[in-house]
Amino acid sequence: MRVQYLLCACLLLCGCTKVSDLTHQKSKSIEKAPVTVKKANKIKVIDCKNDSSQQVTFEAKGDKIQKMTQKFAMSFSDLGITEDMNSEQIQSKINSSLDDKYNSIEGVHVSTELKEQQVEVTLEMDFKTANIDTLIESGLLDKGEAQSDYVSLKKTQSAFKQEGFACMIK
């Protein structure tokens, strides 16, 4: 009887040990299993500036630019504006010229502001609503920057860097 009791106790202990080993091994394999966390595509804001006070801001998800804002200044002499025109005439002439060329394009908005013998221009392009082919045709976008259905952040940023812009993530 004692032998049966000892044999039964040994089997139970061996069985319990093996079960605990198995659960311990399973927990180890679970710990070692690679966990893939899908990163949410957050909007990245990249600001690029050059020496001549031009500024370009990109808002992108991954490599797809969602929106681009470009700010630059042009002197009156560059625009062919004479000193005999008053500020209202100047503003009217500039706005009508820009409206005809750019504001008729879906996803593009241009605004101007007169400051000390120059015009500050802000050009905004929303690539979610704008037609890429239309932007290329109007000269607002270089063919090399566009993929088939989106504008590439890497290609566009590279093109701006080649033109002397310094870019940094905000």
Backbone as CSV, one residue per row, in Angstrom:
resi,resn,N_x,N_y,N_z,CA_x,CA_y,CA_z,C_x,C_y,C_z
1,MET,0.814,-1.172,0.000,0.000,0.000,0.000,0.873,1.258,0.000
2,ARG,1.916,1.211,0.805,2.829,2.342,0.826,3.459,2.541,-0.536
3,VAL,3.766,1.476,-1.211,4.397,1.562,-2.518,3.431,2.218,-3.498
4,GLN,2.166,1.841,-3.417,1.179,2.445,-4.319,1.005,3.940,-4.003
5,TYR,1.007,4.266,-2.719,0.880,5.664,-2.306,2.073,6.475,-2.807
6,LEU,3.292,5.950,-2.657,4.491,6.641,-3.125,4.501,6.762,-4.651
7,LEU,4.102,5.709,-5.320,4.053,5.733,-6.777,3.034,6.768,-7.267
8,CYS,1.901,6.803,-6.608,0.854,7.769,-6.976,1.344,9.192,-6.722
9,ALA,2.018,9.420,-5.589,2.537,10.752,-5.262,3.607,11.166,-6.267
10,CYS,4.484,10.222,-6.662,5.525,10.525,-7.664,4.911,10.912,-8.994
11,LEU,3.901,10.166,-9.423,3.250,10.477,-10.684,2.571,11.843,-10.642
12,LEU,1.916,12.129,-9.525,1.270,13.433,-9.403,2.299,14.561,-9.431
13,LEU,3.399,14.382,-8.700,4.435,15.420,-8.669,5.089,15.583,-10.032
14,CYS,5.371,14.473,-10.684,5.968,14.551,-12.023,4.994,15.204,-12.988
15,GLY,3.744,14.852,-12.894,2.725,15.429,-13.767,2.567,16.925,-13.511
16,CYS,2.578,17.313,-12.233,2.450,18.736,-11.895,3.671,19.506,-12.368
17,THR,4.831,18.909,-12.226,6.057,19.570,-12.653,6.028,19.796,-14.160
18,LYS,5.612,18.812,-14.886,5.600,18.952,-16.337,4.564,19.974,-16.789
19,VAL,3.415,19.994,-16.147,2.396,20.968,-16.499,2.914,22.372,-16.213
20,SER,3.574,22.558,-15.057,4.097,23.884,-14.742,5.225,24.258,-15.698
21,ASP,6.038,23.268,-16.096,7.087,23.548,-17.077,6.476,24.004,-18.393
22,LEU,5.403,23.314,-18.795,4.758,23.685,-20.052,4.185,25.095,-19.978
23,THR,3.495,25.425,-18.901,2.919,26.762,-18.799,4.020,27.805,-18.695
24,HIS,5.123,27.459,-18.020,6.254,28.386,-17.920,6.875,28.607,-19.302
25,GLN,6.999,27.533,-20.085,7.563,27.646,-21.422,6.626,28.444,-22.329
26,LYS,5.322,28.227,-22.180,4.372,28.993,-22.994,4.479,30.480,-22.674
27,SER,4.597,30.797,-21.384,4.690,32.215,-21.029,5.994,32.813,-21.550
28,LYS,7.078,32.022,-21.588,8.330,32.514,-22.161,8.166,32.790,-23.647
29,SER,7.505,31.873,-24.361,7.346,32.067,-25.799,6.421,33.243,-26.084
30,ILE,5.474,33.486,-25.215,4.602,34.646,-25.400,5.396,35.924,-25.192
31,GLU,6.279,35.916,-24.174,7.097,37.090,-23.912,8.036,37.387,-25.078
32,LYS,8.545,36.347,-25.726,9.511,36.528,-26.800,8.860,36.797,-28.149
33,ALA,7.569,36.581,-28.240,6.897,36.776,-29.520,6.972,38.252,-29.904
34,PRO,7.306,38.525,-31.155,7.398,39.926,-31.562,6.018,40.578,-31.569
35,VAL,5.985,41.771,-31.035,4.739,42.502,-30.973,4.812,43.594,-32.034
36,THR,3.877,43.578,-32.934,3.863,44.611,-33.970,2.783,45.616,-33.616
37,VAL,3.208,46.816,-33.411,2.284,47.883,-33.094,2.177,48.757,-34.326
38,LYS,0.995,48.897,-34.808,0.775,49.715,-35.994,0.829,51.184,-35.574
39,LYS,1.752,51.909,-36.177,1.860,53.324,-35.854,0.769,54.081,-36.591
40,ALA,0.114,54.931,-35.848,-0.894,55.776,-36.488,-0.152,56.816,-37.323
41,ASN,-0.602,57.012,-38.526,0.037,57.990,-39.403,-0.288,59.389,-38.901
42,LYS,0.589,59.908,-38.070,0.407,61.259,-37.565,0.878,62.238,-38.618
43,ILE,0.324,63.409,-38.574,0.737,64.440,-39.516,2.040,65.051,-39.034
44,LYS,3.025,65.009,-39.929,4.336,65.585,-39.677,4.354,66.970,-40.299
45,VAL,4.905,67.940,-39.581,5.033,69.292,-40.119,6.518,69.585,-40.303
46,ILE,6.884,69.919,-41.537,8.280,70.197,-41.865,8.358,71.620,-42.398
47,ASP,9.283,72.384,-41.833,9.450,73.780,-42.198,10.778,73.948,-42.924
48,CYS,10.749,74.536,-44.114,11.954,74.758,-44.912,12.112,76.249,-45.179
49,LYS,13.340,76.752,-45.007,13.622,78.170,-45.244,14.914,78.292,-46.039
50,ASN,15.022,79.409,-46.777,16.275,79.681,-47.470,16.769,81.077,-47.110
51,ASP,17.886,81.469,-47.693,18.511,82.746,-47.349,17.704,83.951,-47.798
52,SER,16.895,83.813,-48.808,16.165,84.967,-49.339,14.761,85.092,-48.746
53,SER,14.603,84.706,-47.518,13.362,84.831,-46.736,12.156,84.100,-47.337
54,GLN,12.403,83.063,-48.106,11.304,82.214,-48.561,11.094,81.116,-47.532
55,GLN,9.844,80.747,-47.331,9.520,79.702,-46.360,8.490,78.764,-46.957
56,VAL,8.714,77.458,-46.764,7.767,76.444,-47.236,7.476,75.514,-46.063
57,THR,6.198,75.263,-45.831,5.790,74.358,-44.761,5.006,73.209,-45.376
58,PHE,5.418,71.993,-45.034,4.741,70.781,-45.512,4.019,70.125,-44.352
59,GLU,2.820,69.657,-44.599,2.104,68.805,-43.659,1.939,67.468,-44.368
60,ALA,2.506,66.403,-43.773,2.516,65.117,-44.469,2.152,63.975,-43.539
61,LYS,1.554,62.944,-44.142,1.309,61.662,-43.477,2.187,60.662,-44.208
62,GLY,3.204,60.154,-43.530,4.141,59.256,-44.197,4.865,60.021,-45.288
63,ASP,4.843,59.512,-46.524,5.505,60.189,-47.645,4.522,61.044,-48.448
64,LYS,3.268,61.071,-48.037,2.244,61.813,-48.788,2.048,63.211,-48.194
65,ILE,2.354,64.227,-49.000,2.113,65.598,-48.555,0.617,65.865,-48.633
66,GLN,0.067,66.344,-47.532,-1.351,66.676,-47.473,-1.578,68.148,-47.852
67,LYS,-0.658,69.005,-47.362,-0.813,70.437,-47.588,0.564,71.085,-47.639
68,MET,0.709,72.096,-48.491,1.962,72.831,-48.599,1.641,74.315,-48.591
69,THR,2.341,75.067,-47.755,2.171,76.512,-47.690,3.508,77.151,-48.006
70,GLN,3.508,78.056,-48.972,4.741,78.709,-49.401,4.575,80.216,-49.203
71,LYS,5.561,80.835,-48.537,5.538,82.278,-48.309,6.805,82.878,-48.897
72,PHE,6.618,83.944,-49.675,7.770,84.630,-50.256,7.407,86.088,-50.505
73,ALA,8.437,86.917,-50.698,8.225,88.340,-50.936,8.798,88.724,-52.296
74,MET,8.108,89.660,-52.957,8.571,90.179,-54.245,8.561,91.701,-54.169
75,SER,9.606,92.314,-54.664,9.668,93.775,-54.625,8.779,94.360,-55.714
76,PHE,8.376,95.615,-55.517,7.533,96.289,-56.508,8.240,96.354,-57.854
77,SER,9.539,96.600,-57.831,10.270,96.706,-59.101,10.282,95.374,-59.850
78,ASP,10.360,94.261,-59.113,10.308,92.937,-59.752,8.962,92.704,-60.435
79,LEU,7.928,93.289,-59.871,6.580,93.103,-60.399,6.207,94.145,-61.452
80,GLY,7.076,95.117,-61.668,6.788,96.153,-62.656,5.812,97.191,-62.156
81,ILE,5.756,97.349,-60.838,4.849,98.324,-60.246,5.596,99.649,-60.098
82,THR,4.982,100.702,-60.594,5.614,102.023,-60.540,5.166,102.774,-59.292
83,GLU,5.932,103.787,-58.947,5.636,104.552,-57.735,4.412,105.443,-57.896
84,ASP,3.950,105.683,-59.121,2.792,106.553,-59.311,1.471,105.849,-58.990
85,MET,1.500,104.539,-58.701,0.290,103.806,-58.336,0.114,103.868,-56.819
86,ASN,-1.141,104.005,-56.379,-1.367,103.977,-54.932,-1.528,102.531,-54.460
87,SER,-1.561,102.342,-53.153,-1.578,100.981,-52.593,-2.819,100.193,-53.007
88,GLU,-3.970,100.873,-53.144,-5.184,100.171,-53.559,-5.065,99.650,-54.991
89,GLN,-4.495,100.467,-55.867,-4.308,100.042,-57.253,-3.335,98.869,-57.327
90,ILE,-2.274,98.968,-56.537,-1.273,97.895,-56.520,-1.917,96.600,-56.043
91,GLN,-2.615,96.668,-54.917,-3.266,95.479,-54.347,-4.274,94.904,-55.327
92,SER,-5.042,95.748,-55.968,-6.040,95.306,-56.925,-5.399,94.602,-58.122
93,LYS,-4.321,95.191,-58.633,-3.634,94.613,-59.788,-3.033,93.244,-59.452
94,ILE,-2.412,93.158,-58.305,-1.793,91.892,-57.877,-2.855,90.827,-57.650
95,ASN,-3.905,91.179,-56.899,-4.955,90.201,-56.596,-5.657,89.698,-57.849
96,SER,-5.933,90.608,-58.795,-6.619,90.157,-60.014,-5.720,89.231,-60.824
97,SER,-4.434,89.543,-60.861,-3.496,88.690,-61.593,-3.396,87.302,-60.952
98,LEU,-3.271,87.265,-59.638,-3.155,85.981,-58.942,-4.468,85.208,-58.948
99,ASP,-5.570,85.911,-58.785,-6.879,85.243,-58.807,-7.110,84.539,-60.134
100,ASP,-6.794,85.246,-61.228,-6.982,84.651,-62.551,-6.138,83.399,-62.728
101,LYS,-4.913,83.455,-62.221,-3.985,82.359,-62.477,-4.128,81.193,-61.499
102,TYR,-4.309,81.484,-60.197,-4.225,80.413,-59.193,-5.506,80.119,-58.425
103,ASN,-6.239,81.142,-58.013,-7.399,80.879,-57.158,-8.528,80.155,-57.878
104,SER,-8.454,80.065,-59.198,-9.462,79.300,-59.937,-9.169,77.796,-59.886
105,ILE,-7.986,77.420,-59.405,-7.602,76.006,-59.306,-8.103,75.452,-57.972
106,GLU,-8.825,74.355,-58.042,-9.349,73.736,-56.826,-8.202,73.276,-55.929
107,GLY,-8.290,73.606,-54.636,-7.265,73.204,-53.668,-6.116,74.191,-53.551
108,VAL,-6.180,75.307,-54.303,-5.117,76.315,-54.269,-5.702,77.639,-53.810
109,HIS,-4.998,78.287,-52.883,-5.418,79.607,-52.422,-4.184,80.500,-52.329
110,VAL,-4.294,81.701,-52.900,-3.201,82.664,-52.875,-3.697,83.941,-52.219
111,SER,-2.886,84.467,-51.293,-3.217,85.754,-50.682,-1.970,86.625,-50.675
112,THR,-2.182,87.931,-50.650,-1.058,88.869,-50.676,-1.229,89.928,-49.602
113,GLU,-0.108,90.526,-49.257,-0.112,91.628,-48.308,0.995,92.588,-48.715
114,LEU,0.677,93.881,-48.744,1.664,94.899,-49.099,2.443,95.318,-47.859
115,LYS,3.775,95.311,-47.985,4.643,95.740,-46.884,5.884,96.398,-47.461
116,GLU,6.099,97.664,-47.122,7.328,98.382,-47.449,7.932,98.068,-48.816
117,GLN,7.340,98.533,-49.856,7.838,98.386,-51.221,7.988,96.932,-51.688
118,GLN,7.220,96.053,-51.060,7.216,94.656,-51.508,5.858,94.021,-51.249
119,VAL,5.652,92.921,-51.889,4.410,92.172,-51.742,4.753,90.822,-51.127
120,GLU,4.102,90.506,-50.002,4.291,89.192,-49.387,3.176,88.281,-49.902
121,VAL,3.582,87.173,-50.500,2.635,86.242,-51.114,2.594,84.961,-50.283
122,THR,1.393,84.483,-50.009,1.199,83.200,-49.333,0.411,82.308,-50.285
123,LEU,1.013,81.183,-50.631,0.412,80.229,-51.559,0.163,78.929,-50.802
124,GLU,-1.101,78.527,-50.728,-1.463,77.289,-50.039,-2.007,76.292,-51.052
125,MET,-1.486,75.057,-50.987,-1.986,73.988,-51.858,-2.432,72.814,-50.985
126,ASP,-3.693,72.454,-51.106,-4.253,71.319,-50.382,-4.298,70.142,-51.353
127,PHE,-3.372,69.204,-51.172,-3.246,68.092,-52.115,-4.351,67.054,-51.967
128,LYS,-5.139,67.150,-50.903,-6.268,66.227,-50.750,-7.383,66.583,-51.724
129,THR,-7.490,67.871,-52.082,-8.563,68.295,-52.984,-8.059,68.721,-54.361
130,ALA,-6.790,69.096,-54.461,-6.248,69.587,-55.737,-5.961,68.429,-56.692
131,ASN,-6.074,68.705,-57.980,-5.732,67.736,-59.017,-4.248,67.908,-59.354
132,ILE,-3.469,66.860,-59.173,-2.014,66.931,-59.357,-1.648,67.335,-60.783
133,ASP,-2.328,66.786,-61.761,-2.037,67.133,-63.161,-2.271,68.617,-63.430
134,THR,-3.325,69.170,-62.847,-3.614,70.600,-63.010,-2.519,71.444,-62.368
135,LEU,-2.026,71.017,-61.205,-0.942,71.745,-60.533,0.337,71.725,-61.375
136,ILE,0.612,70.599,-62.005,1.802,70.486,-62.863,1.639,71.382,-64.091
137,GLU,0.461,71.350,-64.698,0.199,72.175,-65.891,0.306,73.668,-65.595
138,SER,-0.096,74.070,-64.375,-0.066,75.493,-64.030,1.301,75.933,-63.506
139,GLY,2.242,74.999,-63.405,3.598,75.336,-62.971,3.776,75.412,-61.466
140,LEU,2.785,74.978,-60.703,2.885,75.013,-59.249,3.599,73.798,-58.678
141,LEU,3.714,72.760,-59.471,4.305,71.511,-59.004,5.193,70.938,-60.094
142,ASP,6.339,70.442,-59.687,7.267,69.820,-60.627,6.861,68.367,-60.831
143,LYS,6.965,67.885,-62.063,6.582,66.495,-62.378,7.327,65.485,-61.515
144,GLY,8.578,65.757,-61.203,9.389,64.821,-60.433,8.954,64.665,-58.990
145,GLU,8.176,65.617,-58.474,7.736,65.558,-57.081,6.507,64.678,-56.903
146,ALA,5.785,64.434,-57.980,4.512,63.720,-57.885,4.675,62.242,-58.201
147,GLN,4.015,61.426,-57.400,3.878,60.003,-57.696,2.610,59.895,-58.541
148,SER,2.092,58.711,-58.715,0.900,58.561,-59.560,-0.333,59.225,-58.950
149,ASP,-0.501,59.113,-57.628,-1.717,59.664,-57.027,-1.459,60.563,-55.819
150,TYR,-0.203,60.886,-55.553,0.101,61.771,-54.426,1.421,62.498,-54.670
151,VAL,1.683,63.496,-53.826,2.923,64.264,-53.915,3.879,63.724,-52.858
152,SER,5.064,63.314,-53.286,6.035,62.679,-52.413,6.783,63.703,-51.557
153,LEU,6.755,63.496,-50.246,7.486,64.361,-49.321,8.985,64.249,-49.555
154,LYS,9.473,63.023,-49.710,10.912,62.814,-49.897,11.423,63.520,-51.141
155,LYS,10.729,63.348,-52.259,11.167,63.966,-53.517,11.065,65.490,-53.457
156,THR,9.984,65.979,-52.887,9.787,67.429,-52.806,10.810,68.060,-51.869
157,GLN,11.013,67.439,-50.717,11.986,67.958,-49.756,13.393,67.932,-50.357
158,SER,13.718,66.890,-51.081,15.018,66.787,-51.740,15.200,67.900,-52.766
159,ALA,14.151,68.180,-53.533,14.218,69.253,-54.535,14.426,70.612,-53.863
160,PHE,13.754,70.854,-52.754,13.925,72.118,-52.052,15.322,72.231,-51.440
161,LYS,15.839,71.131,-50.921,17.199,71.154,-50.364,18.223,71.475,-51.446
162,GLN,18.019,70.947,-52.661,18.932,71.244,-53.774,18.866,72.714,-54.169
163,GLU,17.742,73.363,-53.893,17.595,74.789,-54.186,18.091,75.668,-53.055
164,GLY,18.704,75.075,-52.021,19.291,75.846,-50.935,18.418,76.027,-49.713
165,PHE,17.340,75.279,-49.592,16.492,75.378,-48.421,17.016,74.459,-47.314
166,ALA,16.897,74.918,-46.076,17.217,74.102,-44.908,15.886,73.693,-44.269
167,CYS,15.707,72.389,-44.075,14.419,71.883,-43.571,14.577,71.271,-42.198
168,MET,13.541,71.451,-41.381,13.531,70.821,-40.053,12.099,70.454,-39.668
169,ILE,11.981,69.390,-38.896,10.672,68.917,-38.449,10.257,69.751,-37.244
170,LYS,9.028,70.246,-37.279,8.517,71.056,-36.151,8.094,70.158,-35.031
